[in-house]
Amino acid sequence: MHALAWLWVSLIVVQGDAAELVRRLGATRFSDREAAYEQLDRMGSAALAALRSAADSPDAEVRARALDLIQRIEARTLVEPTQVRLDFVDRPLTEVLEALGERARVQLQSPLANANQAAQRRITLEAPQPVPFWTAVERLCEAAELDVLGQPVALASTGRSSSLPIVQLLPRTGPPAPSFVSGPFRFTAFHVSHHRDRSFTYRSFGGGPFPHLNRAQARLLTRPNDSAPGQTTEAFSLSVQIQAEPRLSISQAGSCVVLEARDEQGRSLKPEAADPDNPRQIVQAGFGPGVSVFVVTIPLVLPDDPGRLIRELRAEVPVLISARRDQPFEIGLREAKGKTFEDPHVTLTIHDVRPEPMNAATLIELTVRFRRDDESTLQGLPFGSPEFQAFRNNPGTSGGPVEFVDSQGRLLSQWQPIAQEPAPDGLRLTIRVLAGEAGASPAALRIYEQIRGETVVPIHLRDIPLP
């Protein structure tokens, strides 16, 4: 039988098994319900279709267990890398960029692909089994002498029903930075800093080499701890860029822990904990919905007779991860004025949609409220609320929960809230959406439900040159 036919038959069998197991979630015997739950959990993503069908089951036991399994399985998928096939033999670079992008659901862009000579460049990329997305990108960069642009990725409209994140690959101008791939994350040595500071008077902390950190954080990056007149402080640190797959948004969830740090002579570079009872190191972090990259600064200790390399660094950092589900809640704006729209996760009222010719824009007034387990009213200006975070403007970044599109499904990425205030039924906002191509105005608003999880990711870098 043809391989595709076997695949189709296997899929039918898996879905049939999953549907039967879902029915057993409501079995009379507790042991049968538990056994079905465990088997569905082991099936993972293959069971999601059957579980989603049971999310509205009239049986409360089936419904509760199905919803719990959906959350568990979706959270696990956040830390599983996208697997990509590498089967390119002597193919043009432009073709490889397009094919890899399609397989990973991203757009891989490079200036080389637009140059006539470089477009004819041919490369070979092969692997016996699919490899993680970032491994595929690193192998492509090695073969084509490219580097990944280390900043939040942009979004490109597909002109259809969704948008794709852009990963930009630039021509390599020097040796590649030390890097490490773990699951859906890529770690790159970003910056090594060795700073000496001499103080001539007493001062409060805030004007030294780390003015963005508080005193407790700064003590981890400086020695000695005090700033008495005539005293010299020294700071030695490594900044590491943590980049998630473009489908994910990440932020630092806690402090970084240095497990091992040594130079090429075997001498330890690991700092002592500021608080012996709490060995975790507090470091700076970046955050923002839709951001797939941030930089963590790791404090180290430089020996009196330093070597030439950080031979090995191992650390751990906890991160919050989110991704959006594929199917958004979409609201057409043409006839939406004065109407309220609801789905299981959000209630949204469109108060007004009007043109703003002076700014070549459209103003949209709306009130939004996400469903919560705690249905308490919003108090004060809710900067930390899901509503505020969702409608924070992050133009050009990926994975955010809100999109505006024109009548052809093209993304309108230039928008921003210009007013917001809490209301009894949610958060009221006025949003300015700039016109798109050929003056296109917003035709629809999409809100994506978010999948969220938390994990601790390992950092492992080697052979980082010292300044």
C-alpha positions in Angstrom: 0.0 0.0 0.0 1.2 3.5 -0.7 2.9 5.3 2.2 0.2 8.1 2.2 -2.5 5.5 2.4 -0.9 3.8 5.4 -0.6 7.2 7.0 -4.3 7.9 6.4 -5.3 4.5 7.8 -3.1 5.0 10.9 -4.7 8.4 11.5 -8.2 6.9 11.4 -7.2 4.2 13.8 -5.6 6.7 16.2 -8.7 8.9 16.1 -11.0 5.9 16.6 -8.9 4.8 19.6 -9.0 8.3 21.1 -12.8 8.6 20.6 -13.3 5.3 22.5 -11.0 6.4 25.3 -12.8 9.7 25.6 -16.1 7.8 26.1 -14.4 5.8 28.9 -13.7 9.1 30.7 -17.3 8.8 31.8 -17.2 5.1 32.8 -18.9 3.9 35.9 -15.8 2.5 37.5 -13.2 5.1 38.8 -10.3 2.8 37.7 -11.6 2.7 34.1 -11.9 6.5 34.0 -8.3 6.9 35.4 -6.9 4.4 32.9 -8.6 6.2 30.0 -7.3 9.5 31.2 -3.7 8.2 31.4 -3.8 6.6 28.0 -5.2 9.8 26.4 -2.5 11.8 28.2 0.2 9.5 26.7 -1.3 9.9 23.2 -0.6 13.6 23.4 -1.5 15.7 20.3 -3.0 12.8 18.6 -5.9 12.8 21.1 -6.6 16.5 20.9 -9.3 16.3 18.2 -11.3 13.8 20.1 -10.9 15.7 23.4 -12.0 19.0 21.8 -15.1 17.2 20.6 -15.9 16.2 24.2 -15.3 19.7 25.6 -19.1 20.4 25.3 -20.2 16.9 26.5 -23.4 16.8 28.6 -21.5 14.4 30.9 -19.9 16.7 33.5 -17.2 14.1 34.3 -16.2 13.7 30.6 -16.3 17.4 30.1 -14.1 18.2 33.1 -11.5 15.5 32.3 -11.4 16.4 28.6 -10.8 20.1 29.4 -8.0 19.2 31.9 -6.3 16.9 29.3 -6.5 19.5 26.6 -4.7 22.0 28.9 -2.1 19.4 29.9 -1.3 18.3 26.4 -1.3 21.8 24.8 1.1 23.0 27.6 3.5 20.2 26.7 3.4 21.1 23.0 4.9 24.5 24.0 8.2 22.9 24.9 8.3 20.4 22.0 10.3 21.7 19.0 8.9 21.9 15.5 10.5 19.1 13.5 11.7 20.0 10.0 12.8 17.6 7.2 16.1 18.3 5.5 16.2 16.7 2.1 17.9 19.3 -0.1 20.6 18.2 -2.5 22.3 20.9 -4.6 19.2 23.2 -4.5 19.1 27.0 -5.0 19.2 29.0 -1.8 15.9 30.7 -2.7 14.1 27.3 -3.0 15.5 26.1 0.3 14.4 29.2 2.1 10.9 28.9 0.7 10.6 25.1 1.4 11.9 25.3 5.0 9.6 28.2 5.7 6.6 26.3 4.5 7.5 23.3 6.6 8.0 25.4 9.8 5.1 27.8 9.0 7.4 30.9 9.0 8.9 33.1 6.3 12.7 32.8 6.1 14.0 36.0 4.5 17.5 36.9 3.5 19.0 39.8 1.4 21.0 37.1 -0.4 17.9 35.7 -1.9 17.2 39.0 -3.7 20.6 39.3 -5.3 20.9 37.8 -8.8 24.2 36.1 -8.2 23.4 34.8 -4.7 20.0 33.6 -5.9 21.8 31.1 -8.0 23.8 29.8 -5.1 23.1 26.1 -4.5 23.4 24.3 -1.2 22.9 20.8 0.2 21.1 20.1 3.5 20.3 16.5 4.5 19.4 14.6 7.6 18.1 11.1 8.0 15.4 12.2 10.5 13.5 15.5 11.0 15.5 18.0 13.1 14.3 20.8 15.5 13.6 24.1 13.8 16.6 26.0 15.2 18.9 23.1 14.3 17.7 23.4 10.7 18.2 27.1 10.7 21.7 26.8 12.1 22.6 24.2 9.5 21.2 26.5 6.8 23.2 29.4 8.1 26.4 27.3 8.1 25.9 26.2 4.6 24.9 29.6 3.2 27.2 31.7 5.5 24.3 33.5 7.1 23.4 34.6 10.7 20.0 34.9 12.4 19.0 38.5 13.1 18.7 38.5 16.9 15.5 40.6 17.6 11.8 39.9 17.9 10.5 38.6 14.6 8.0 40.5 12.4 4.8 39.3 10.9 4.0 38.9 7.3 0.5 38.6 5.9 -0.3 35.5 3.9 -3.1 37.3 2.2 -5.4 34.5 3.3 -6.7 33.7 6.8 -3.5 34.0 8.9 -0.1 35.7 9.2 3.3 34.2 9.4 6.3 35.3 11.5 9.4 36.4 9.6 12.9 35.1 10.5 15.5 37.3 9.0 18.9 35.8 8.0 21.7 38.3 7.3 25.0 37.7 5.5 27.7 36.5 8.0 30.4 39.1 8.7 32.5 37.2 11.2 32.8 34.0 13.1 29.4 32.7 14.4 28.6 33.3 18.0 28.7 30.3 20.4 25.2 28.9 20.5 23.1 26.0 21.8 19.7 24.5 20.8 17.4 22.9 23.3 13.8 22.0 22.3 12.2 25.1 20.8 14.9 27.5 22.2 18.1 28.8 20.8 20.8 30.3 23.1 23.5 32.6 21.8 26.4 34.2 23.6 25.4 37.9 23.2 27.9 40.0 25.1 30.8 39.5 27.6 31.4 42.5 29.9 34.3 43.2 32.2 34.0 46.5 34.0 36.0 48.2 36.7 34.7 51.3 38.6 36.6 53.4 41.1 34.6 55.6 43.4 36.0 58.9 44.9 33.1 59.7 47.2 30.2 58.0 49.0 27.2 57.7 46.8 23.9 55.9 46.7 23.7 53.1 44.2 22.2 54.0 40.9 25.0 55.9 39.1 27.4 52.9 38.7 27.9 50.4 36.0 24.4 48.9 36.4 22.0 51.7 37.1 19.0 49.6 35.8 19.4 47.1 38.7 18.5 47.5 42.4 21.0 47.2 45.1 20.4 43.4 45.7 20.8 42.7 42.0 23.8 44.8 41.6 25.7 43.1 44.4 25.7 40.0 42.3 27.4 41.8 39.5 30.0 43.8 41.5 32.8 43.2 44.0 33.4 44.2 46.7 29.8 45.1 47.7 30.4 48.5 49.2 31.3 51.8 47.4 33.5 53.5 49.9 35.7 56.4 48.7 38.8 55.2 46.8 37.5 51.7 46.5 37.4 49.8 43.2 34.5 47.6 42.2 34.7 45.1 39.4 31.9 43.5 37.4 32.2 40.5 35.0 29.1 39.1 33.3 27.9 37.2 30.2 24.7 38.2 28.4 22.9 35.3 26.7 20.2 35.8 24.1 17.3 33.4 24.5 15.3 33.0 21.3 12.1 30.9 21.0 10.6 29.5 17.9 8.6 32.3 16.2 5.3 30.6 17.0 6.0 31.2 20.8 6.1 34.2 23.1 8.4 34.0 26.1 9.4 36.0 29.1 11.6 35.3 32.1 9.6 33.8 34.9 12.2 34.0 37.7 15.9 34.1 38.5 18.7 32.4 36.6 20.8 29.7 38.4 24.5 29.2 37.4 25.2 25.5 37.7 28.8 25.5 36.3 31.2 28.1 34.9 34.9 27.5 34.3 37.7 28.8 32.0 39.9 26.7 29.8 42.3 26.0 32.8 39.5 24.5 34.8 39.2 27.5 37.2 35.7 28.3 38.5 33.9 31.4 37.3 30.8 30.7 39.3 29.8 33.5 41.7 28.9 32.9 45.3 25.2 33.4 46.1 24.4 36.8 47.5 22.1 35.1 50.0 23.5 31.6 51.1 19.9 30.5 51.9 18.8 31.4 48.4 21.3 30.5 45.7 19.3 31.9 42.9 20.8 34.8 41.0 18.5 37.7 40.1 19.2 39.0 36.7 17.6 41.4 34.2 15.0 40.3 31.7 12.9 41.4 28.8 9.2 40.9 28.5 6.3 41.7 26.2 3.4 39.8 24.7 4.4 38.6 21.2 8.1 38.8 22.0 10.1 35.7 21.1 13.5 36.8 22.3 15.0 38.3 25.4 18.5 38.7 26.9 19.5 37.4 30.3 22.7 38.8 32.0 24.5 36.1 34.0 27.0 37.4 36.7 30.4 35.6 36.9 33.6 36.0 38.8 36.9 36.7 36.9 40.0 35.0 38.4 43.1 37.2 39.2 44.9 35.5 36.4 42.1 35.1 33.8 42.2 32.7 30.9 41.2 33.3 27.3 37.9 31.4 27.2 34.8 30.6 29.2 35.3 26.9 28.4 31.9 25.9 29.7 28.8 27.5 31.1 25.7 25.7 32.3 22.8 27.5 33.8 19.0 27.3 34.1 16.4 30.0 33.7 12.6 29.6 34.2 10.5 31.0 31.4 6.8 31.7 30.8 5.7 30.5 27.3 2.6 31.2 25.3 1.3 30.4 21.9 -2.0 31.1 20.2 -4.4 28.6 18.9 -4.9 28.4 15.2 -8.6 29.4 15.0 -9.3 33.0 16.1 -12.5 34.6 17.2 -13.1 36.9 14.2 -15.4 39.9 14.3 -16.3 41.7 11.0 -16.2 45.5 11.6 -18.4 46.7 8.7 -21.7 46.3 10.5 -20.4 45.8 14.0 -21.2 49.2 15.5 -23.4 48.9 18.6 -23.2 45.1 18.7 -21.8 42.7 21.3 -20.0 39.5 20.3 -19.3 36.5 22.6 -17.4 33.2 22.4 -16.5 30.9 25.3 -13.5 33.0 26.2 -14.2 36.7 25.5 -17.0 39.2 25.3 -16.5 42.2 23.1 -18.7 45.2 22.3 -18.0 47.5 19.3 -19.1 51.0 20.2 -17.9 52.8 17.1 -15.9 52.4 13.9 -15.1 55.7 12.1 -12.5 57.0 9.7 -9.8 59.4 10.8 -8.7 61.0 7.5 -6.1 63.3 9.0 -4.0 60.3 10.1 -5.0 57.9 7.2 -6.5 55.7 9.9 -9.6 54.2 11.4 -10.6 54.7 15.0 -12.3 51.7 16.8 -14.0 52.1 20.2 -14.6 48.8 22.0 -15.0 47.2 25.4 -13.4 43.8 26.0 -13.5 41.3 28.8 -11.9 37.9 29.0 -13.6 35.1 30.9 -12.0 34.4 34.3 -12.4 31.8 37.0 -12.6 34.8 39.3 -15.4 37.1 37.9 -14.5 40.1 40.1 -14.8 43.5 38.5 -11.8 45.4 37.2 -10.4 47.7 39.8 -8.3 50.8 38.8 -6.3 51.0 35.6 -5.6 47.3 34.9 -2.1 47.4 33.5 -1.6 43.8 34.4 -5.0 42.6 33.2 -5.3 40.1 30.3 -7.4 42.8 28.5 -4.7 45.4 28.7 -1.9 43.0 27.8 -3.8 41.6 24.8 -4.4 45.1 23.3 -1.0 46.5 24.0 0.4 47.3 20.6 3.4 45.3 19.6 3.6 46.0 15.8 5.5 43.6 13.8 5.9 40.9 16.5 4.5 37.4 16.4 2.2 35.3 18.5 0.1 38.2 19.9 -3.5 37.6 20.7 -4.9 40.4 18.6 -4.8 41.2 14.9 -6.5 43.6 12.5 -6.9 42.6 8.8 -8.3 44.2 5.7 -11.0 42.8 3.4 -8.4 40.6 1.7 -7.1 39.1 4.9 -3.9 41.1 4.8 -2.4 42.0 8.2 -2.6 45.6 9.4 0.3 45.7 11.8 0.4 49.4 12.5 -2.1 50.0 15.3 -2.1 51.3 18.8 -4.5 52.0 21.7 -4.8 55.8 22.2 -7.1 55.6 25.2 -8.2 53.0 27.8 -10.2 53.0 31.0 -11.8 50.4 33.1 -15.5 49.9 32.7 -18.1 47.9 34.7 -18.2 45.3 31.9 -14.5 45.2 31.0 -11.8 47.5 29.6 -12.9 50.2 27.2 -10.3 51.2 24.6 -10.0 53.5 21.6 -7.7 52.0 19.0 -6.1 53.7 16.0 -5.5 51.4 13.0 -3.4 52.9 10.2 -4.4 52.1 6.7 -2.6 49.3 4.9 -1.7 48.8 1.2 -3.6 51.1 -1.2 -5.3 52.7 1.8 -6.9 49.5 2.9 -8.9 49.9 6.2 -9.6 47.3 8.9 -12.4 44.9 7.9 -12.0 42.4 10.8 -10.6 42.0 14.3 -9.2 38.7 15.3 -8.7 37.5 18.9 -6.7 34.4 19.5 -7.0 32.3 22.6 -3.6 31.7 24.2 -2.0 28.5 25.4 0.3 29.1 28.3 2.9 27.2 30.2 6.0 27.5 32.3 9.3 25.5 32.2 12.9 25.7 33.2 15.2 25.8 30.2 18.9 24.7 30.3 21.7 27.0 29.0 24.8 25.2 27.9 27.5 27.3 26.0 31.1 26.5 25.3 34.3 28.3 24.2 33.2 31.9 24.6 36.2 34.3 24.1 36.9 36.6 27.0 37.6 40.4 26.5 
